[in-house]
Amino acid sequence: MLDMLMDTVLDVTQQDYVRTAQASGKALVSLINAVLDQAKIESGKLELEAVQFDLREIFDDVLSLFSGKSQEKGIELAVYISAKVPETLIGDPGRFRQIITNLMGNSI
């Protein structure tokens, strides 16, 4: 539904709100998956992915997700990724996103 909303005429602020809502929805799905993964870990059946992913995109999404909460607390969020880090990495982007989201949430 949010994708459909993005296809309508929105001002810049509204577009930002929709993107944040999309990121929040993805984070909620990740949280649900984390709970399910815990059951897999306990049963010894967790498998990690090995796919290409964009590290910078994940950080952008996670920072966007927490931007409102950090502003309320007067905290500036920024990320620095060395130019030596490749554009794409191989690993489990879902697990990486979960870890970064948990760290940011706990930190803020």
Residue pairs with C-beta under 8 A, 6 or more apart in sequence:
2 18
2 21
2 22
2 25
3 22
5 18
6 15
6 18
6 19
10 18
19 64
20 64
20 65
20 67
20 68
23 61
23 62
23 64
23 65
24 65
26 61
27 65
27 101
30 94
30 97
30 98
30 101
33 94
33 98
34 98
37 46
40 46
48 91
48 92
48 95
49 91
49 92
49 93
49 94
49 95
50 90
50 91
50 92
51 90
51 91
51 92
51 93
52 88
52 89
52 90
53 88
53 89
53 90
53 91
53 93
53 96
54 87
54 88
54 89
55 81
55 85
55 88
55 89
55 96
56 81
56 87
58 93
58 96
58 97
58 100
59 79
59 81
59 100
61 97
62 97
62 100
62 101
62 104
63 77
63 78
63 79
63 104
65 101
65 104
66 77
66 104
66 105
66 108
67 77
69 108
70 76
70 77
70 108
73 108
75 108
77 104
